[in-house]
């Protein structure tokens, strides 16, 4: 039997002026972070084009930072990659992993989409959605 962590979820409440919104920040096994299950004071968000109050947007950004910090504190391996006009960078482990059942989480400072491919026991690749120059933190969870 193989046990593999597929997703981590962190649920938050955002309040201001007597209104409460709830949302969940999720991180999947490829390190992709997103918000889901948004609940407004009037029920579930039904229209993705609906504008959210600024305090909710600000709280979602703060929640992403909290998730970044929490995951960084519990990772087995972490570091910072510097991209220089590149669309991917490969990270090699000093000591090979036992298998490829680890999870990589990328935490960029810029609004660029990153994902992980080519996971082996000795390395993985972080890909960028555009040609990118800047730093991207990463955490590896086993």
C-alpha positions in Angstrom: 0.0 0.0 0.0 1.3 3.5 -0.9 0.2 6.6 1.0 0.6 9.9 -0.8 -0.4 13.3 0.4 -2.4 14.9 -2.4 -3.6 18.2 -1.0 -3.3 20.4 2.1 -6.1 22.8 2.9 -6.3 25.8 5.3 -9.7 27.4 6.0 -10.0 31.0 7.0 -12.7 33.5 8.1 -12.4 37.1 7.0 -14.5 39.7 8.9 -15.2 43.4 8.6 -18.2 45.6 9.4 -20.3 42.7 10.7 -19.8 40.7 7.5 -18.0 37.3 7.5 -16.5 35.6 4.4 -14.9 32.1 4.6 -12.4 30.6 2.1 -10.0 27.7 1.9 -6.4 28.0 0.7 -5.3 24.7 -0.9 -1.9 23.5 -2.0 -1.8 20.4 -4.2 1.0 17.8 -4.6 2.6 19.9 -7.3 2.8 23.0 -5.1 0.0 24.9 -6.9 -1.7 27.2 -4.4 -5.3 28.4 -4.9 -8.4 29.7 -3.1 -11.6 27.6 -3.2 -14.9 27.1 -1.3 -15.5 30.9 -0.9 -18.6 31.5 1.2 -20.1 35.0 1.3 -22.5 36.3 3.9 -25.3 35.3 1.4 -24.0 31.8 0.7 -21.6 30.2 -1.6 -20.0 32.3 -4.3 -21.8 31.4 -7.5 -20.4 33.8 -10.0 -16.6 33.9 -10.4 -16.9 37.4 -11.9 -18.4 38.8 -8.6 -16.1 41.4 -7.1 -15.1 40.7 -3.5 -14.7 43.4 -0.9 -11.1 44.7 -0.6 -10.8 43.3 2.9 -11.4 39.8 1.7 -8.8 40.2 -1.1 -6.3 41.5 1.4 -7.1 38.7 3.8 -6.6 36.1 1.1 -3.2 37.6 0.3 -2.3 37.5 4.0 -3.5 33.9 4.2 -1.2 32.9 1.3 1.7 34.4 3.3 0.7 32.4 6.4 0.5 29.2 4.4 3.9 29.9 2.9 5.4 30.4 6.4 3.7 27.3 7.8 4.8 25.1 5.0 8.4 26.5 5.1 8.6 25.6 8.8 7.6 22.0 8.2 9.5 21.2 5.0 12.3 18.6 4.8 14.3 20.6 2.2 14.0 24.2 1.2 15.8 26.9 -0.7 15.6 29.8 -3.2 16.0 29.5 -6.9 17.0 32.4 -9.0 15.5 32.5 -12.5 17.3 34.6 -15.1 15.1 35.0 -18.3 14.2 31.3 -17.9 11.0 29.2 -18.0 12.4 26.3 -15.8 15.1 25.5 -13.2 16.1 22.1 -11.9 16.8 21.4 -8.3 19.1 18.4 -7.4 19.1 16.8 -3.9 22.4 16.4 -2.1 21.0 13.2 -0.7 18.6 11.3 -2.9 15.0 10.9 -1.6 13.8 7.3 -0.9 11.2 7.7 -3.7 9.2 10.3 -5.7 6.3 10.5 -3.1 7.5 13.9 -2.0 5.7 17.2 -2.6 7.2 20.4 -3.8 5.7 23.8 -3.0 6.9 26.9 -4.8 6.4 30.3 -3.3 7.1 33.1 -5.7 7.1 36.8 -4.9 5.7 37.7 -8.3 2.3 36.9 -9.8 3.7 34.1 -12.1 2.2 30.6 -12.2 4.8 27.8 -11.3 4.5 24.0 -11.3 6.7 21.0 -10.8 7.6 18.3 -13.3 10.3 15.6 -13.8 10.3 14.4 -10.1 12.9 11.8 -9.5 14.6 10.6 -6.3 17.5 12.9 -7.1 15.9 16.1 -8.6 12.8 18.0 -9.8 12.1 20.9 -12.1 10.2 24.0 -11.3 8.5 25.5 -14.4 7.3 29.1 -14.9 4.3 30.1 -17.1 6.4 32.9 -18.7 10.0 33.7 -19.2 10.9 34.8 -15.8 13.7 36.7 -13.9 13.4 36.7 -10.2 13.5 34.5 -7.1 11.2 31.6 -6.2 11.3 29.9 -2.8 10.7 26.1 -2.7 9.9 23.6 0.1 10.0 19.8 -0.2 7.8 17.7 2.0 8.3 14.0 2.4 
